[in-house]
Amino acid sequence: MKATMEKLVNLCKGRGIIFPGSEIYGGMGNTWDYGPVGVEIKNNLKRAWWKRFVQESDNSFGVDAAILMNSRVWEASGHTTSFTDPKMDCKNCKTRHRADNLIEMHSKGAVNPDTMTNEEMEKYIKDNHVCCPKCGKSDFTPIRTFNLMFETSRGVTEEGQNKIYLRPETAQGEFVNFLNVQRSSRAKVPFGIAQIGKAFRNEITPGNFIFRTIEFEQMEHQWFCKEGTDVAFYEDFKKKAYDFLLDLGFNAEHLRFKDHDKLAHYAKCACDIQYLFPIGWSELNGIHNRTNYDLSRHSEFSGKAMEYLDPVTNEKYVPYVVEYSIGADRLMLATLTEAYDEETLENGEIRVVMHFHPAVAAYKAAVLPLQKAQGEKARQVYKLLSKSFMCTYDEAGSIGKRYRRQDEIGTPFCITIDFDTLNDETVTIRDRDSMQQIRLPISELTSYISSKIAF
Ligand code: ATP
């Protein structure tokens, strides 16, 4: 794997994929803005996920719930009391750390802090002289638990203000709409509810580019099923989540499953799929068997019975939930890492190329007139292709330079319009990966490209 975080950040900035947030004001730590190329790639990833888990699913339905929810939702879900991380400050350089991360880093993964209490973590850090990664001193404050939810308030007058939260996950929007979706869609258990949307977490240690940010997008799918069938569906979703990544072009050697050692008290089993990011193996997505905890809690707190009446057996029950959750931005980072390549060409030059799955690439084709004289024809071809896909047009610089620019953003096809095009209505189409060129009539371009970009 050739990508480093530094190379990715530089490429993303230079090529309009991702920019630092609020940059002209000196930035706003750990916020990032997607540029013209990045927004296309991210949208394509979200589209591919939606296609796979909603469109092609037998029985899944989409929702787009409000980010701001009734605060009782977060009491029912347990977030107001237990959505916390163990925070420690370095007394010397005043940087803030997560105790569990310090232990993981110090032991190089040999010690699992997930199974430790706060007291045990403090003792481990003291006994083993775990040092601050910034200043090297081992002098920390005691652990304080820190709630990761962003608070805000609503109401027009000071007195009328009510505390509300920016949602820290999208999942609750699916749970609270269980009855609405089931009834309006006449859905029969087992069925799924999916959502893509923003989530916000006041992370103690955000960073590593878009790996961990305070505002991010999640793609979550809750599968409601009957107790007893949950174990098989859990395995099924592990496979589906893994296959989705393979189909996007991920190398199986860069993916692995990791079971959770410490389960939430309600969870029956949980695992992550980890990816070999430039920072090492880290969580890309999670699959959780959440039992009937979520719906039961919402029944209890809302007073509405979150039950399903089986129309065949007349049995009434609270469904179990298998959750599959993946961050769109984390998937973006994994996709960028996986696609990045540096090839040494015959003339010794280095070609940076992003080998995205064509369905993911921002532009499916770049239209490049060889000379200004072919500009008008090239514009016509661009207009024609733009009716079917996102395309780009470039007439600046040598053709070699223009190819390199497209390689760096992973455009799968470059179409050159040359002198012959004006006479015979054919163009040259260059394949990004093999750099092979073939000649095709303009009239066949749309169907040729369409056949190559399907997901
Ligand atoms: P982590 O252990 O990395 O904090 P988590 O286990 O808290 O993640 P979940 O709550 O299961 O994560 O969230 C589901 C997915 O959302 C994660 O697998 C990840 O892809 C994404 N995600 C979670 N937190 C962030 C974040 N701060 N920034 C970007 N993506 C995130």
Boltz pocket constraint, residues with backbone or C-beta under 6 A from the ligand:
constraints:
  - pocket:
      binder: B
      contacts: [[A, 169], [A, 201], [A, 203], [A, 210], [A, 211], [A, 212], [A, 213], [A, 214], [A, 215], [A, 216], [A, 217], [A, 218], [A, 283], [A, 284], [A, 285], [A, 286], [A, 325], [A, 326], [A, 327], [A, 328], [A, 329], [A, 330], [A, 331]]
      max_distance: 6.0
